[in-house]
Amino acid sequence: MRAVRQARFFARTIARYDYGLKPVMELSPARKLTRTETTDVALAFLQEVERLTGREPAIYCSASTARDDYDQPPGPPTASG
């Protein structure tokens, strides 16, 4: 899967730096994939980055992108929904 290859490239790139912050994935509005496909790609990337770096990645995006373009992750409901 392309997301996993990109995650591996990202992890190799940041490995050379001494960083104290979480690795971050920026989520952009998805135009060509369904919400579920977009969510699956994002999760594949995030899980591979965490596996390779040992750090839980953070997600950066606007509230409207998270709401409109990605499936709600499993877990307890948020205050907004």
C-alpha positions in Angstrom: 0.0 0.0 0.0 1.3 3.4 -0.9 0.5 4.9 2.5 2.8 2.3 4.2 5.6 3.1 1.7 5.2 6.8 2.4 5.2 6.1 6.2 8.5 4.2 5.8 10.1 7.0 3.9 8.9 9.5 6.5 10.2 7.4 9.4 13.6 7.0 7.6 13.8 10.8 7.0 13.1 11.8 10.5 15.2 9.1 12.1 18.4 11.2 11.6 17.0 14.0 13.8 16.9 14.2 17.5 13.3 15.4 18.1 11.1 15.6 21.2 7.8 16.1 19.5 5.4 13.6 18.1 5.6 12.8 14.4 2.7 14.6 12.7 0.5 13.7 9.7 -1.3 16.6 8.0 -4.7 15.5 6.8 -5.9 17.3 3.7 -9.3 17.2 2.1 -9.7 14.0 0.1 -11.1 14.5 -3.4 -10.7 11.1 -5.2 -11.4 8.6 -2.4 -14.4 7.7 -0.3 -14.5 8.7 3.3 -13.7 5.1 4.3 -10.9 4.7 1.8 -9.4 8.0 3.0 -9.6 6.9 6.6 -8.1 3.6 5.8 -5.1 5.3 4.1 -4.6 7.6 7.0 -4.7 4.8 9.6 -2.3 2.7 7.6 0.2 5.6 7.5 -0.2 6.4 11.2 0.1 2.8 12.3 3.2 2.3 10.3 4.8 5.5 11.6 4.1 4.5 15.2 5.4 1.0 14.6 8.7 2.3 13.1 9.3 5.2 15.4 7.9 3.9 18.6 6.0 7.2 19.0 2.3 7.8 18.7 1.8 10.3 15.8 -0.3 13.3 16.0 -2.8 14.5 13.4 -3.0 18.1 12.1 -6.1 19.2 10.1 -9.0 21.6 10.2 -12.1 20.6 12.1 -14.1 20.7 8.8 -11.6 18.3 7.1 -11.9 15.9 10.0 -15.7 16.1 10.0 -16.3 16.1 6.3 -13.6 13.9 4.8 -12.8 11.2 7.3 -14.8 8.5 9.1 -15.2 8.8 12.9 -12.6 6.6 14.5 -13.9 3.8 16.7 -14.1 4.6 20.4 -16.2 6.7 22.7 -18.2 9.5 21.1 -16.7 13.0 21.2 -18.4 16.1 22.7 -19.5 17.2 19.2 -20.9 13.9 18.1 
